[in-house]
Amino acid sequence: MTKHLADQPRTQGTARLREFLKQERAASVHPAIRSLHSQPKTRDDASRKTSEYARIARGQTT
């Protein structure tokens, strides 16, 4: 009498865990993206002036 299919030893090793972790990482949002989304949406005058000074320093006049 032969063994049942469920009685056979598993040969997958860590492949099942690796595939599960790959799917979980792909489904979640990267922490860097999460921090970018949590930044303020509006600019204050100080940051606008800084960006304008940097633009002028780079030589862009328009």
C-alpha positions as semicolon CSV with decimal commas, in nm:
position;residue;x (nm);y (nm);z (nm)
1;M;0,000;0,000;0,000
2;T;0,143;0,340;-0,097
3;K;0,140;0,653;0,108
4;H;-0,125;0,917;0,059
5;L;-0,023;1,232;-0,126
6;A;-0,056;1,437;0,196
7;D;0,185;1,202;0,376
8;Q;0,475;1,293;0,147
9;P;0,746;1,525;0,284
10;R;0,748;1,879;0,156
11;T;1,027;1,969;-0,079
12;Q;0,950;2,339;-0,107
13;G;1,173;2,449;0,179
14;T;1,163;2,827;0,219
15;A;1,020;2,898;-0,126
16;R;0,666;2,930;0,008
17;L;0,770;3,182;0,273
18;R;0,980;3,375;0,021
19;E;0,687;3,403;-0,221
20;F;0,454;3,511;0,059
21;L;0,694;3,784;0,171
22;K;0,740;3,904;-0,188
23;Q;0,364;3,942;-0,228
24;E;0,329;4,122;0,105
25;R;0,606;4,368;0,022
26;A;0,455;4,438;-0,319
27;A;0,112;4,502;-0,167
28;S;0,232;4,745;0,100
29;V;0,342;5,107;0,063
30;H;0,714;5,178;0,098
31;P;0,799;5,387;0,410
32;A;0,964;5,657;0,197
33;I;0,645;5,702;-0,003
34;R;0,443;5,716;0,319
35;S;0,665;5,994;0,455
36;L;0,636;6,190;0,131
37;H;0,259;6,173;0,152
38;S;0,265;6,299;0,510
39;Q;0,455;6,617;0,424
40;P;0,261;6,944;0,423
41;K;0,080;7,020;0,100
42;T;0,124;7,398;0,105
43;R;0,435;7,611;0,092
44;D;0,498;7,905;0,318
45;D;0,669;8,222;0,202
46;A;1,010;8,122;0,341
47;S;1,032;7,804;0,135
48;R;0,907;7,985;-0,175
49;K;1,178;8,250;-0,138
50;T;1,444;7,983;-0,092
51;S;1,337;7,805;-0,410
52;E;1,336;8,134;-0,602
53;Y;1,687;8,222;-0,479
54;A;1,810;7,876;-0,577
55;R;1,653;7,914;-0,923
56;I;1,823;8,252;-0,973
57;A;2,156;8,111;-0,849
58;R;2,130;7,835;-1,111
59;G;2,094;8,100;-1,377
60;Q;1,731;8,042;-1,465
61;T;1,559;8,375;-1,512
62;T;1,218;8,261;-1,633
